[in-house]
């Protein structure tokens, strides 16, 4: 305790960092940021932007950078992204900001990204599944796993996936995103011996649309796979990360 107080007094530690050390979380006007989740859970907290103002998202991201050196923001729209870029790069001019679809990842200059001896394959049935897959990929990259992305290999032309089969078999865990009837994860899981995480995507329409048919199909899969909620790329990425961390620990 005294060391923390002395560090705050001499300016080597900010009050926000000290609060994170003492409580495990930091409370601000935009809410509480769980700065200790990485140590407790193996997966850092992501900031869910949908439903929050751009200012609230930027405030939480700034707290994340100050306490953990990185901020992962999901479901960010253009206004969120523009505010993040203008606000965070002013406070942390040496930080790097990357954006994939609705996912934004920011790291400070002195942040040391972990490295995992594991490869996560991320597969999409079609282009429309890309943003959900981007979210999953950002989580896995942030955790230090190698990401091997295979896009547009849906079952409407099964030879596209079969052409990539050996590549899929070389991965340690697979995330497979598909909308419509959600058949691709079932097909992939029947052909590989690695864990498969199915992600139903809300790309269908009409009866069973908005991901309902895809979710039902994956839950009824006759091959063994795990299934997350509709459009839950972050959750799929987090599950794959935990598997990758376990494999890395076993290998090292």
Buried (B, 14 or more C-beta within 10 A) or exposed (E): EEEBEEBBEEEEBEEBBBBBBEEBBBEBEBBBBBBBBBEEEEBBBBBBBEEBEBEBBBBBBBBBBBBBBBBBBBBBEEEBBEBBBEBBBEEBEEBEBEBBBBBBBBBBEEBEEEEBBBBBBBBBBBEBBBBBBBBBBBBBBBBBBBBBBBBBBBBEEEEBBEEBBEEBBEBBBBBBBBBBBBBBBBBBBEEBEBBBBBBBBBBBEEEBBBBBBBBBBBEEBEEEBBBBEBBBBBBBBBBBBBBBBBBBEEEE
